[in-house]
Amino acid sequence: MSEERLVIVDREPPIAVVQMNRPKQLNALAAPLIGAVVDALGELDADPEVRCLVLAGSERAFAAGADNGEM
């Protein structure tokens, strides 16, 4: 995987948005992306100012499914 940020987190308490960021792969779910999403959600879950979490994809796709290149 490249050095791009796999998730982009935008906080505007009480709402936080976690956007998956693998646009070239249509957010195909690979282990590094899943780990980054889990880490971001865990951090936001521990933040008492955040009361709503939104998981977002990109303009073209939410998630294309499993990353076949990883299998």
PDB file of N, CA, C and O in Angstrom:
ATOM      1  N   MET A   1       0.841  -1.182   0.000  1.00  0.00           N
ATOM      2  CA  MET A   1       0.000   0.000   0.000  1.00  0.00           C
ATOM      3  C   MET A   1       0.884   1.243   0.000  1.00  0.00           C
ATOM      4  O   MET A   1       1.999   1.238   0.520  1.00  0.00           O
ATOM      5  N   SER A   2       0.363   2.284  -0.586  1.00  0.00           N
ATOM      6  CA  SER A   2       1.120   3.531  -0.630  1.00  0.00           C
ATOM      7  C   SER A   2       1.047   4.243   0.713  1.00  0.00           C
ATOM      8  O   SER A   2       0.437   3.753   1.663  1.00  0.00           O
ATOM      9  N   GLU A   3       1.672   5.391   0.768  1.00  0.00           N
ATOM     10  CA  GLU A   3       1.724   6.154   2.002  1.00  0.00           C
ATOM     11  C   GLU A   3       0.496   7.058   2.199  1.00  0.00           C
ATOM     12  O   GLU A   3       0.483   7.883   3.113  1.00  0.00           O
ATOM     13  N   GLU A   4      -0.531   6.911   1.352  1.00  0.00           N
ATOM     14  CA  GLU A   4      -1.726   7.741   1.511  1.00  0.00           C
ATOM     15  C   GLU A   4      -2.414   7.436   2.832  1.00  0.00           C
ATOM     16  O   GLU A   4      -2.296   6.338   3.376  1.00  0.00           O
ATOM     17  N   ARG A   5      -3.131   8.426   3.334  1.00  0.00           N
ATOM     18  CA  ARG A   5      -3.921   8.197   4.550  1.00  0.00           C
ATOM     19  C   ARG A   5      -5.096   7.310   4.177  1.00  0.00           C
ATOM     20  O   ARG A   5      -5.875   7.650   3.287  1.00  0.00           O
ATOM     21  N   LEU A   6      -5.225   6.188   4.844  1.00  0.00           N
ATOM     22  CA  LEU A   6      -6.271   5.235   4.507  1.00  0.00           C
ATOM     23  C   LEU A   6      -7.641   5.665   5.001  1.00  0.00           C
ATOM     24  O   LEU A   6      -8.658   5.248   4.446  1.00  0.00           O
ATOM     25  N   VAL A   7      -7.683   6.490   6.030  1.00  0.00           N
ATOM     26  CA  VAL A   7      -8.944   7.055   6.498  1.00  0.00           C
ATOM     27  C   VAL A   7      -8.746   8.542   6.759  1.00  0.00           C
ATOM     28  O   VAL A   7      -7.673   8.990   7.163  1.00  0.00           O
ATOM     29  N   ILE A   8      -9.796   9.275   6.519  1.00  0.00           N
ATOM     30  CA  ILE A   8      -9.818  10.710   6.811  1.00  0.00           C
ATOM     31  C   ILE A   8     -10.880  10.918   7.878  1.00  0.00           C
ATOM     32  O   ILE A   8     -12.034  10.531   7.692  1.00  0.00           O
ATOM     33  N   VAL A   9     -10.501  11.523   8.985  1.00  0.00           N
ATOM     34  CA  VAL A   9     -11.428  11.738  10.094  1.00  0.00           C
ATOM     35  C   VAL A   9     -11.762  13.221  10.174  1.00  0.00           C
ATOM     36  O   VAL A   9     -10.874  14.073  10.217  1.00  0.00           O
ATOM     37  N   ASP A  10     -13.048  13.510  10.192  1.00  0.00           N
ATOM     38  CA  ASP A  10     -13.533  14.884  10.321  1.00  0.00           C
ATOM     39  C   ASP A  10     -14.420  14.939  11.561  1.00  0.00           C
ATOM     40  O   ASP A  10     -15.452  14.272  11.628  1.00  0.00           O
ATOM     41  N   ARG A  11     -14.008  15.736  12.534  1.00  0.00           N
ATOM     42  CA  ARG A  11     -14.773  15.863  13.791  1.00  0.00           C
ATOM     43  C   ARG A  11     -15.443  17.226  13.852  1.00  0.00           C
ATOM     44  O   ARG A  11     -14.798  18.262  13.691  1.00  0.00           O
ATOM     45  N   GLU A  12     -16.722  17.205  14.081  1.00  0.00           N
ATOM     46  CA  GLU A  12     -17.489  18.398  14.416  1.00  0.00           C
ATOM     47  C   GLU A  12     -18.459  17.954  15.504  1.00  0.00           C
ATOM     48  O   GLU A  12     -19.629  17.681  15.238  1.00  0.00           O
ATOM     49  N   PRO A  13     -17.945  17.886  16.755  1.00  0.00           N
ATOM     50  CA  PRO A  13     -18.770  17.363  17.835  1.00  0.00           C
ATOM     51  C   PRO A  13     -20.174  17.962  17.820  1.00  0.00           C
ATOM     52  O   PRO A  13     -20.351  19.171  17.664  1.00  0.00           O
ATOM     53  N   PRO A  14     -21.148  17.102  17.982  1.00  0.00           N
ATOM     54  CA  PRO A  14     -21.087  15.728  18.476  1.00  0.00           C
ATOM     55  C   PRO A  14     -20.946  14.673  17.367  1.00  0.00           C
ATOM     56  O   PRO A  14     -21.084  13.481  17.642  1.00  0.00           O
ATOM     57  N   ILE A  15     -20.673  15.089  16.116  1.00  0.00           N
ATOM     58  CA  ILE A  15     -20.615  14.154  14.992  1.00  0.00           C
ATOM     59  C   ILE A  15     -19.177  14.005  14.510  1.00  0.00           C
ATOM     60  O   ILE A  15     -18.426  14.978  14.449  1.00  0.00           O
ATOM     61  N   ALA A  16     -18.805  12.776  14.168  1.00  0.00           N
ATOM     62  CA  ALA A  16     -17.501  12.512  13.555  1.00  0.00           C
ATOM     63  C   ALA A  16     -17.718  11.629  12.325  1.00  0.00           C
ATOM     64  O   ALA A  16     -18.511  10.689  12.353  1.00  0.00           O
ATOM     65  N   VAL A  17     -17.004  11.948  11.254  1.00  0.00           N
ATOM     66  CA  VAL A  17     -17.094  11.181  10.015  1.00  0.00           C
ATOM     67  C   VAL A  17     -15.742  10.510   9.768  1.00  0.00           C
ATOM     68  O   VAL A  17     -14.699  11.163   9.792  1.00  0.00           O
ATOM     69  N   VAL A  18     -15.776   9.208   9.534  1.00  0.00           N
ATOM     70  CA  VAL A  18     -14.587   8.440   9.156  1.00  0.00           C
ATOM     71  C   VAL A  18     -14.788   8.047   7.697  1.00  0.00           C
ATOM     72  O   VAL A  18     -15.673   7.253   7.376  1.00  0.00           O
ATOM     73  N   GLN A  19     -13.962   8.606   6.819  1.00  0.00           N
ATOM     74  CA  GLN A  19     -14.088   8.322   5.391  1.00  0.00           C
ATOM     75  C   GLN A  19     -12.955   7.413   4.934  1.00  0.00           C
ATOM     76  O   GLN A  19     -11.779   7.729   5.116  1.00  0.00           O
ATOM     77  N   MET A  20     -13.322   6.282   4.339  1.00  0.00           N
ATOM     78  CA  MET A  20     -12.315   5.390   3.774  1.00  0.00           C
ATOM     79  C   MET A  20     -11.693   6.075   2.564  1.00  0.00           C
ATOM     80  O   MET A  20     -12.391   6.742   1.801  1.00  0.00           O
ATOM     81  N   ASN A  21     -10.371   5.912   2.383  1.00  0.00           N
ATOM     82  CA  ASN A  21      -9.659   6.687   1.366  1.00  0.00           C
ATOM     83  C   ASN A  21      -8.739   5.802   0.531  1.00  0.00           C
ATOM     84  O   ASN A  21      -7.516   5.929   0.591  1.00  0.00           O
ATOM     85  N   ARG A  22      -9.335   4.912  -0.243  1.00  0.00           N
ATOM     86  CA  ARG A  22      -8.593   4.146  -1.254  1.00  0.00           C
ATOM     87  C   ARG A  22      -9.354   4.298  -2.569  1.00  0.00           C
ATOM     88  O   ARG A  22      -9.895   3.319  -3.084  1.00  0.00           O
ATOM     89  N   PRO A  23      -9.403   5.508  -3.116  1.00  0.00           N
ATOM     90  CA  PRO A  23     -10.264   5.757  -4.284  1.00  0.00           C
ATOM     91  C   PRO A  23      -9.895   4.940  -5.523  1.00  0.00           C
ATOM     92  O   PRO A  23     -10.783   4.523  -6.266  1.00  0.00           O
ATOM     93  N   LYS A  24      -8.614   4.705  -5.755  1.00  0.00           N
ATOM     94  CA  LYS A  24      -8.218   3.938  -6.948  1.00  0.00           C
ATOM     95  C   LYS A  24      -8.701   2.497  -6.869  1.00  0.00           C
ATOM     96  O   LYS A  24      -8.970   1.875  -7.897  1.00  0.00           O
ATOM     97  N   GLN A  25      -8.813   1.959  -5.653  1.00  0.00           N
ATOM     98  CA  GLN A  25      -9.278   0.589  -5.451  1.00  0.00           C
ATOM     99  C   GLN A  25     -10.750   0.539  -5.059  1.00  0.00           C
ATOM    100  O   GLN A  25     -11.247  -0.507  -4.643  1.00  0.00           O
ATOM    101  N   LEU A  26     -11.440   1.652  -5.190  1.00  0.00           N
ATOM    102  CA  LEU A  26     -12.855   1.757  -4.815  1.00  0.00           C
ATOM    103  C   LEU A  26     -13.081   1.292  -3.379  1.00  0.00           C
ATOM    104  O   LEU A  26     -14.088   0.656  -3.069  1.00  0.00           O
ATOM    105  N   ASN A  27     -12.125   1.621  -2.508  1.00  0.00           N
ATOM    106  CA  ASN A  27     -12.184   1.286  -1.084  1.00  0.00           C
ATOM    107  C   ASN A  27     -12.296  -0.216  -0.833  1.00  0.00           C
ATOM    108  O   ASN A  27     -12.934  -0.646   0.128  1.00  0.00           O
ATOM    109  N   ALA A  28     -11.669  -1.013  -1.707  1.00  0.00           N
ATOM    110  CA  ALA A  28     -11.653  -2.463  -1.491  1.00  0.00           C
ATOM    111  C   ALA A  28     -11.071  -2.734  -0.108  1.00  0.00           C
ATOM    112  O   ALA A  28     -10.082  -2.120   0.291  1.00  0.00           O
ATOM    113  N   LEU A  29     -11.687  -3.650   0.608  1.00  0.00           N
ATOM    114  CA  LEU A  29     -11.343  -3.892   2.004  1.00  0.00           C
ATOM    115  C   LEU A  29     -10.116  -4.791   2.135  1.00  0.00           C
ATOM    116  O   LEU A  29     -10.202  -6.008   1.971  1.00  0.00           O
ATOM    117  N   ALA A  30      -8.989  -4.178   2.429  1.00  0.00           N
ATOM    118  CA  ALA A  30      -7.735  -4.871   2.695  1.00  0.00           C
ATOM    119  C   ALA A  30      -7.435  -4.701   4.185  1.00  0.00           C
ATOM    120  O   ALA A  30      -7.971  -3.801   4.832  1.00  0.00           O
ATOM    121  N   ALA A  31      -6.585  -5.561   4.719  1.00  0.00           N
ATOM    122  CA  ALA A  31      -6.273  -5.539   6.151  1.00  0.00           C
ATOM    123  C   ALA A  31      -5.819  -4.155   6.646  1.00  0.00           C
ATOM    124  O   ALA A  31      -6.280  -3.721   7.701  1.00  0.00           O
ATOM    125  N   PRO A  32      -4.940  -3.451   5.930  1.00  0.00           N
ATOM    126  CA  PRO A  32      -4.524  -2.126   6.430  1.00  0.00           C
ATOM    127  C   PRO A  32      -5.690  -1.128   6.509  1.00  0.00           C
ATOM    128  O   PRO A  32      -5.758  -0.332   7.445  1.00  0.00           O
ATOM    129  N   LEU A  33      -6.594  -1.166   5.542  1.00  0.00           N
ATOM    130  CA  LEU A  33      -7.750  -0.260   5.569  1.00  0.00           C
ATOM    131  C   LEU A  33      -8.679  -0.627   6.725  1.00  0.00           C
ATOM    132  O   LEU A  33      -9.137   0.251   7.458  1.00  0.00           O
ATOM    133  N   ILE A  34      -8.953  -1.899   6.887  1.00  0.00           N
ATOM    134  CA  ILE A  34      -9.824  -2.336   7.982  1.00  0.00           C
ATOM    135  C   ILE A  34      -9.213  -1.940   9.322  1.00  0.00           C
ATOM    136  O   ILE A  34      -9.920  -1.459  10.207  1.00  0.00           O
ATOM    137  N   GLY A  35      -7.914  -2.138   9.475  1.00  0.00           N
ATOM    138  CA  GLY A  35      -7.234  -1.758  10.716  1.00  0.00           C
ATOM    139  C   GLY A  35      -7.320  -0.270  10.984  1.00  0.00           C
ATOM    140  O   GLY A  35      -7.535   0.151  12.121  1.00  0.00           O
ATOM    141  N   ALA A  36      -7.150   0.537   9.927  1.00  0.00           N
ATOM    142  CA  ALA A  36      -7.224   1.990  10.089  1.00  0.00           C
ATOM    143  C   ALA A  36      -8.629   2.431  10.482  1.00  0.00           C
ATOM    144  O   ALA A  36      -8.788   3.334  11.304  1.00  0.00           O
ATOM    145  N   VAL A  37      -9.651   1.801   9.902  1.00  0.00           N
ATOM    146  CA  VAL A  37     -11.043   2.125  10.253  1.00  0.00           C
ATOM    147  C   VAL A  37     -11.313   1.745  11.708  1.00  0.00           C
ATOM    148  O   VAL A  37     -11.891   2.529  12.460  1.00  0.00           O
ATOM    149  N   VAL A  38     -10.898   0.550  12.098  1.00  0.00           N
ATOM    150  CA  VAL A  38     -11.119   0.097  13.477  1.00  0.00           C
ATOM    151  C   VAL A  38     -10.410   1.028  14.464  1.00  0.00           C
ATOM    152  O   VAL A  38     -10.987   1.394  15.488  1.00  0.00           O
ATOM    153  N   ASP A  39      -9.170   1.413  14.166  1.00  0.00           N
ATOM    154  CA  ASP A  39      -8.435   2.321  15.049  1.00  0.00           C
ATOM    155  C   ASP A  39      -9.145   3.667  15.179  1.00  0.00           C
ATOM    156  O   ASP A  39      -9.289   4.195  16.281  1.00  0.00           O
ATOM    157  N   ALA A  40      -9.589   4.220  14.044  1.00  0.00           N
ATOM    158  CA  ALA A  40     -10.273   5.519  14.071  1.00  0.00           C
ATOM    159  C   ALA A  40     -11.579   5.436  14.849  1.00  0.00           C
ATOM    160  O   ALA A  40     -11.882   6.317  15.654  1.00  0.00           O
ATOM    161  N   LEU A  41     -12.351   4.383  14.611  1.00  0.00           N
ATOM    162  CA  LEU A  41     -13.625   4.239  15.321  1.00  0.00           C
ATOM    163  C   LEU A  41     -13.406   4.037  16.812  1.00  0.00           C
ATOM    164  O   LEU A  41     -14.167   4.561  17.625  1.00  0.00           O
ATOM    165  N   GLY A  42     -12.382   3.287  17.178  1.00  0.00           N
ATOM    166  CA  GLY A  42     -12.078   3.081  18.594  1.00  0.00           C
ATOM    167  C   GLY A  42     -11.695   4.373  19.286  1.00  0.00           C
ATOM    168  O   GLY A  42     -12.128   4.642  20.407  1.00  0.00           O
ATOM    169  N   GLU A  43     -10.877   5.175  18.608  1.00  0.00           N
ATOM    170  CA  GLU A  43     -10.476   6.465  19.178  1.00  0.00           C
ATOM    171  C   GLU A  43     -11.683   7.387  19.346  1.00  0.00           C
ATOM    172  O   GLU A  43     -11.820   8.056  20.371  1.00  0.00           O
ATOM    173  N   LEU A  44     -12.550   7.420  18.347  1.00  0.00           N
ATOM    174  CA  LEU A  44     -13.728   8.282  18.420  1.00  0.00           C
ATOM    175  C   LEU A  44     -14.728   7.782  19.454  1.00  0.00           C
ATOM    176  O   LEU A  44     -15.393   8.583  20.111  1.00  0.00           O
ATOM    177  N   ASP A  45     -14.841   6.471  19.603  1.00  0.00           N
ATOM    178  CA  ASP A  45     -15.752   5.902  20.594  1.00  0.00           C
ATOM    179  C   ASP A  45     -15.336   6.310  22.007  1.00  0.00           C
ATOM    180  O   ASP A  45     -16.186   6.457  22.886  1.00  0.00           O
ATOM    181  N   ALA A  46     -14.047   6.493  22.226  1.00  0.00           N
ATOM    182  CA  ALA A  46     -13.548   6.880  23.554  1.00  0.00           C
ATOM    183  C   ALA A  46     -13.661   8.384  23.807  1.00  0.00           C
ATOM    184  O   ALA A  46     -13.432   8.838  24.928  1.00  0.00           O
ATOM    185  N   ASP A  47     -14.011   9.156  22.784  1.00  0.00           N
ATOM    186  CA  ASP A  47     -14.119  10.613  22.916  1.00  0.00           C
ATOM    187  C   ASP A  47     -15.520  10.974  23.424  1.00  0.00           C
ATOM    188  O   ASP A  47     -16.499  10.758  22.708  1.00  0.00           O
ATOM    189  N   PRO A  48     -15.638  11.512  24.630  1.00  0.00           N
ATOM    190  CA  PRO A  48     -16.964  11.813  25.179  1.00  0.00           C
ATOM    191  C   PRO A  48     -17.706  12.923  24.419  1.00  0.00           C
ATOM    192  O   PRO A  48     -18.920  13.061  24.563  1.00  0.00           O
ATOM    193  N   GLU A  49     -16.994  13.703  23.623  1.00  0.00           N
ATOM    194  CA  GLU A  49     -17.654  14.762  22.848  1.00  0.00           C
ATOM    195  C   GLU A  49     -18.321  14.233  21.586  1.00  0.00           C
ATOM    196  O   GLU A  49     -19.181  14.903  21.014  1.00  0.00           O
ATOM    197  N   VAL A  50     -17.934  13.039  21.146  1.00  0.00           N
ATOM    198  CA  VAL A  50     -18.494  12.456  19.926  1.00  0.00           C
ATOM    199  C   VAL A  50     -19.651  11.541  20.311  1.00  0.00           C
ATOM    200  O   VAL A  50     -19.493  10.605  21.095  1.00  0.00           O
ATOM    201  N   ARG A  51     -20.813  11.833  19.743  1.00  0.00           N
ATOM    202  CA  ARG A  51     -22.013  11.040  20.059  1.00  0.00           C
ATOM    203  C   ARG A  51     -22.559  10.317  18.844  1.00  0.00           C
ATOM    204  O   ARG A  51     -23.440   9.467  18.973  1.00  0.00           O
ATOM    205  N   CYS A  52     -22.042  10.643  17.654  1.00  0.00           N
ATOM    206  CA  CYS A  52     -22.516  10.022  16.420  1.00  0.00           C
ATOM    207  C   CYS A  52     -21.315   9.750  15.519  1.00  0.00           C
ATOM    208  O   CYS A  52     -20.514  10.650  15.266  1.00  0.00           O
ATOM    209  N   LEU A  53     -21.185   8.519  15.035  1.00  0.00           N
ATOM    210  CA  LEU A  53     -20.114   8.147  14.111  1.00  0.00           C
ATOM    211  C   LEU A  53     -20.721   7.824  12.759  1.00  0.00           C
ATOM    212  O   LEU A  53     -21.707   7.092  12.669  1.00  0.00           O
ATOM    213  N   VAL A  54     -20.129   8.372  11.710  1.00  0.00           N
ATOM    214  CA  VAL A  54     -20.570   8.089  10.351  1.00  0.00           C
ATOM    215  C   VAL A  54     -19.396   7.465   9.612  1.00  0.00           C
ATOM    216  O   VAL A  54     -18.305   8.034   9.587  1.00  0.00           O
ATOM    217  N   LEU A  55     -19.609   6.309   9.016  1.00  0.00           N
ATOM    218  CA  LEU A  55     -18.594   5.662   8.197  1.00  0.00           C
ATOM    219  C   LEU A  55     -18.953   5.929   6.743  1.00  0.00           C
ATOM    220  O   LEU A  55     -20.043   5.579   6.290  1.00  0.00           O
ATOM    221  N   ALA A  56     -18.031   6.549   6.015  1.00  0.00           N
ATOM    222  CA  ALA A  56     -18.313   6.969   4.639  1.00  0.00           C
ATOM    223  C   ALA A  56     -17.315   6.356   3.671  1.00  0.00           C
ATOM    224  O   ALA A  56     -16.184   6.031   4.035  1.00  0.00           O
ATOM    225  N   GLY A  57     -17.759   6.207   2.439  1.00  0.00           N
ATOM    226  CA  GLY A  57     -16.897   5.772   1.350  1.00  0.00           C
ATOM    227  C   GLY A  57     -16.501   6.977   0.520  1.00  0.00           C
ATOM    228  O   GLY A  57     -16.338   8.081   1.040  1.00  0.00           O
ATOM    229  N   SER A  58     -16.348   6.755  -0.765  1.00  0.00           N
ATOM    230  CA  SER A  58     -15.982   7.840  -1.665  1.00  0.00           C
ATOM    231  C   SER A  58     -17.161   8.166  -2.575  1.00  0.00           C
ATOM    232  O   SER A  58     -18.241   7.591  -2.440  1.00  0.00           O
ATOM    233  N   GLU A  59     -16.942   9.088  -3.497  1.00  0.00           N
ATOM    234  CA  GLU A  59     -18.020   9.460  -4.410  1.00  0.00           C
ATOM    235  C   GLU A  59     -18.413   8.302  -5.323  1.00  0.00           C
ATOM    236  O   GLU A  59     -19.585   8.154  -5.669  1.00  0.00           O
ATOM    237  N   ARG A  60     -17.437   7.481  -5.713  1.00  0.00           N
ATOM    238  CA  ARG A  60     -17.707   6.399  -6.661  1.00  0.00           C
ATOM    239  C   ARG A  60     -18.213   5.121  -6.006  1.00  0.00           C
ATOM    240  O   ARG A  60     -18.994   4.383  -6.606  1.00  0.00           O
ATOM    241  N   ALA A  61     -17.771   4.854  -4.771  1.00  0.00           N
ATOM    242  CA  ALA A  61     -18.165   3.596  -4.135  1.00  0.00           C
ATOM    243  C   ALA A  61     -17.993   3.693  -2.634  1.00  0.00           C
ATOM    244  O   ALA A  61     -17.068   4.342  -2.146  1.00  0.00           O
ATOM    245  N   PHE A  62     -18.889   3.041  -1.903  1.00  0.00           N
ATOM    246  CA  PHE A  62     -18.698   2.933  -0.462  1.00  0.00           C
ATOM    247  C   PHE A  62     -17.531   1.999  -0.216  1.00  0.00           C
ATOM    248  O   PHE A  62     -16.522   2.408   0.360  1.00  0.00           O
ATOM    249  N   ALA A  63     -17.650   0.755  -0.641  1.00  0.00           N
ATOM    250  CA  ALA A  63     -16.566  -0.224  -0.571  1.00  0.00           C
ATOM    251  C   ALA A  63     -16.845  -1.292  -1.623  1.00  0.00           C
ATOM    252  O   ALA A  63     -17.961  -1.800  -1.724  1.00  0.00           O
ATOM    253  N   ALA A  64     -15.836  -1.622  -2.393  1.00  0.00           N
ATOM    254  CA  ALA A  64     -16.009  -2.578  -3.496  1.00  0.00           C
ATOM    255  C   ALA A  64     -16.033  -4.026  -3.031  1.00  0.00           C
ATOM    256  O   ALA A  64     -16.198  -4.934  -3.846  1.00  0.00           O
ATOM    257  N   GLY A  65     -15.873  -4.252  -1.744  1.00  0.00           N
ATOM    258  CA  GLY A  65     -15.824  -5.612  -1.218  1.00  0.00           C
ATOM    259  C   GLY A  65     -14.398  -5.970  -0.852  1.00  0.00           C
ATOM    260  O   GLY A  65     -13.570  -5.091  -0.618  1.00  0.00           O
ATOM    261  N   ALA A  66     -14.114  -7.262  -0.803  1.00  0.00           N
ATOM    262  CA  ALA A  66     -12.777  -7.729  -0.418  1.00  0.00           C
ATOM    263  C   ALA A  66     -11.754  -7.359  -1.493  1.00  0.00           C
ATOM    264  O   ALA A  66     -12.072  -7.331  -2.682  1.00  0.00           O
ATOM    265  N   ASP A  67     -10.540  -7.079  -1.066  1.00  0.00           N
ATOM    266  CA  ASP A  67      -9.443  -6.781  -1.981  1.00  0.00           C
ATOM    267  C   ASP A  67      -8.878  -8.101  -2.480  1.00  0.00           C
ATOM    268  O   ASP A  67      -8.167  -8.790  -1.750  1.00  0.00           O
ATOM    269  N   ASN A  68      -9.189  -8.453  -3.712  1.00  0.00           N
ATOM    270  CA  ASN A  68      -8.763  -9.743  -4.283  1.00  0.00           C
ATOM    271  C   ASN A  68      -7.245  -9.863  -4.348  1.00  0.00           C
ATOM    272  O   ASN A  68      -6.714 -10.972  -4.303  1.00  0.00           O
ATOM    273  N   GLY A  69      -6.544  -8.746  -4.454  1.00  0.00           N
ATOM    274  CA  GLY A  69      -5.092  -8.767  -4.509  1.00  0.00           C
ATOM    275  C   GLY A  69      -4.467  -9.225  -3.202  1.00  0.00           C
ATOM    276  O   GLY A  69      -3.308  -9.638  -3.177  1.00  0.00           O
ATOM    277  N   GLU A  70      -5.221  -9.155  -2.125  1.00  0.00           N
ATOM    278  CA  GLU A  70      -4.720  -9.542  -0.819  1.00  0.00           C
ATOM    279  C   GLU A  70      -4.948 -11.030  -0.527  1.00  0.00           C
ATOM    280  O   GLU A  70      -4.326 -11.599   0.370  1.00  0.00           O
ATOM    281  N   MET A  71      -5.826 -11.634  -1.279  1.00  0.00           N
ATOM    282  CA  MET A  71      -6.187 -13.037  -1.005  1.00  0.00           C
ATOM    283  C   MET A  71      -5.109 -14.003  -1.468  1.00  0.00           C
ATOM    284  O   MET A  71      -5.258 -15.215  -1.312  1.00  0.00           O
TER     285      MET A  71
END
